[in-house]
């Protein structure tokens, strides 16, 4: 296997306004679990979230639905971040300034003991395939995943690492923001927290 799971980074994007709730819950819940709780600031397409919740199964994980998993991309600066920042999902254009990347690794995700899967591309698409084998990492289109110009390869770039139900806060290894103002907000929210991942500003992770 070419890809060492301890070195394969995974990235979850969320609005900084959700961070307080994530800390209170001590981790990230799947959309299915969040539907039973007070929802935070949703940054994706509602109709795609519904499709993931109701229609797209993950056969290698007892046919559970995609929406029952906490999703991570294998790259920052994802196509989803691009479309959210454009205002296509109902938020103001330029809203990426408030979005943070929560970082971990595949190995850490597996170590949570939760069911997990790797998607061949966008897990919200019907033709995507899923596998719960580490060898599936090598089958991903890493050139597309790492590309900064991904037109025509959007599906492949949006491959996901899925962790069932819940991803503990202690498994988050870093937080990256687009600007120093958001980083200051994150640091303020983390004050007093038992687990405080390092916070960085990386404009290259944004559009």
C-alpha positions in Angstrom: 0.0 0.0 0.0 1.5 3.3 -1.1 -0.4 5.6 1.2 0.4 5.4 4.9 -2.9 6.1 6.7 -1.0 7.8 9.5 0.2 10.4 7.0 -3.0 10.8 4.9 -4.6 14.0 6.1 -8.4 14.4 6.2 -10.2 17.7 6.3 -13.7 18.7 7.6 -15.0 22.1 6.8 -17.4 24.0 9.0 -18.4 27.5 9.9 -16.5 29.0 12.9 -19.9 29.6 14.5 -20.4 25.8 14.9 -17.2 25.4 16.9 -18.7 26.2 20.3 -21.3 23.5 19.8 -18.8 21.0 18.6 -16.8 21.5 21.7 -19.9 21.2 23.9 -20.7 17.9 22.2 -17.0 16.9 22.4 -16.9 16.1 18.7 -18.6 16.1 15.3 -21.9 14.3 14.8 -23.2 13.0 11.5 -25.9 14.9 9.7 -28.3 12.1 10.7 -27.5 12.7 14.4 -27.6 16.4 14.0 -31.1 16.2 12.6 -32.2 15.2 16.1 -30.3 18.0 17.7 -30.2 21.8 17.4 -28.7 22.4 14.0 -25.7 24.7 13.6 -24.8 26.8 10.5 -25.3 24.5 7.5 -22.9 25.4 4.7 -23.8 22.7 2.1 -26.7 22.2 -0.3 -29.9 21.1 1.5 -31.1 18.8 -1.3 -27.7 17.0 -1.4 -27.7 16.6 2.3 -31.2 15.1 2.1 -30.0 12.7 -0.7 -27.1 11.6 1.5 -29.4 11.0 4.4 -32.1 9.1 2.6 -30.9 7.7 -0.7 -27.2 6.8 -1.0 -26.1 3.7 0.8 -22.6 2.6 1.9 -22.7 -1.1 1.2 -19.4 -1.9 2.9 -20.8 -0.5 6.2 -24.0 -2.6 6.5 -25.8 -0.4 3.9 -26.0 2.6 6.2 -26.7 5.9 4.5 -23.9 8.4 3.7 -25.6 11.0 6.0 -25.0 8.7 9.0 -21.2 9.4 8.6 -19.1 12.4 9.5 -17.5 13.4 6.2 -13.9 14.5 5.5 -12.2 15.4 2.3 -8.6 14.4 1.4 -7.6 17.9 0.6 -8.2 21.5 1.7 -9.6 24.1 -0.8 -12.2 21.7 -1.9 -14.8 22.2 -4.7 -17.4 22.4 -2.0 -15.6 25.3 -0.4 -15.5 27.0 -3.8 -19.2 26.7 -4.4 -20.1 27.8 -0.8 -17.9 30.8 -1.1 -19.5 31.7 -4.4 -22.8 32.0 -2.6 -24.4 29.0 -4.4 -25.7 27.3 -1.2 -27.5 30.3 0.3 -24.7 32.1 2.1 -23.2 35.4 1.2 -20.5 35.4 -1.4 -17.1 35.5 0.2 -18.3 33.6 3.3 -15.1 31.4 3.2 -13.6 33.9 5.7 -15.8 32.3 8.4 -15.0 28.6 7.4 -12.4 26.6 9.1 -10.7 23.3 8.2 -10.6 20.7 11.0 -7.7 18.3 10.3 -7.0 14.8 11.3 -5.6 11.6 9.6 -7.1 8.4 8.2 -5.3 6.4 10.9 -6.7 8.5 13.7 -10.2 8.1 12.2 -9.9 4.4 12.1 -8.6 4.4 15.7 -11.9 5.8 16.9 -13.3 2.3 16.5 -16.2 3.5 14.3 -17.2 2.0 11.0 -15.5 3.9 8.2 -15.3 4.0 4.4 -13.5 5.7 1.6 -15.5 7.0 -1.3 -14.2 7.0 -4.9 -15.4 10.5 -5.4 -18.2 12.8 -4.2 -20.2 10.7 -1.7 -23.3 12.7 -2.7 -23.3 11.2 -6.2 -25.2 8.0 -7.0 -22.4 6.5 -9.1 -19.8 6.7 -6.3 -18.4 3.5 -4.9 -17.3 2.8 -1.3 -14.7 0.6 0.3 -13.7 -0.1 3.9 -10.2 -1.3 2.9 -7.0 0.7 3.3 -6.0 -0.4 -0.3 -8.8 1.8 -1.5 -6.7 4.8 -0.7 -4.3 3.8 -3.5 -7.2 3.7 -6.0 -8.1 7.3 -5.5 -7.2 9.9 -8.1 -4.5 11.7 -6.1 -3.5 13.9 -9.0 -7.0 15.3 -9.0 -7.2 15.5 -5.2 -4.0 17.5 -5.0 -4.7 19.7 -8.0 -5.4 23.4 -7.6 -7.1 23.5 -11.1 -9.7 20.7 -10.9 -12.1 21.5 -13.7 -13.3 18.2 -15.2 -12.0 16.3 -12.1 -14.4 17.7 -9.5 -15.9 14.4 -8.7 -12.6 12.7 -8.1 -11.2 15.6 -6.1 -14.2 15.3 -3.8 -13.4 11.8 -2.6 -14.3 11.4 1.1 -13.3 9.6 4.2 -16.4 8.7 6.2 -16.6 7.9 9.9 -19.8 6.6 11.3 -22.0 8.6 13.6 -19.4 10.6 15.6 -15.8 11.9 15.4 -14.3 12.9 18.8 -12.9 16.3 19.3 -9.7 14.7 20.7 -9.0 13.3 17.3 -8.8 16.7 15.6 -5.1 17.5 15.2 -5.2 21.0 13.8 -7.4 23.9 12.7 -6.7 26.2 9.7 -8.4 29.5 9.0 -8.4 31.9 6.1 -7.5 35.0 8.1 -6.3 36.2 11.5 -9.7 37.5 12.6 -11.2 34.0 12.4 -8.1 32.5 14.0 -8.5 34.8 16.9 -12.2 33.7 17.2 -11.1 30.1 17.2 -8.5 30.6 19.9 -11.0 32.5 22.0 -13.5 29.6 21.7 -10.7 27.1 22.6 -9.8 28.9 25.8 -10.1 26.5 28.6 -10.8 23.5 26.4 -9.2 20.2 27.5 -8.0 19.6 23.9 -6.6 22.6 22.0 -5.4 21.7 18.5 -2.9 24.2 17.0 -4.6 27.0 15.0 -3.0 28.4 11.8 -3.8 30.8 9.0 -3.2 29.5 5.5 -4.7 31.6 2.8 -3.5 29.1 0.2 -6.2 26.7 1.5 -8.9 29.2 0.3 -10.1 30.8 -2.9 
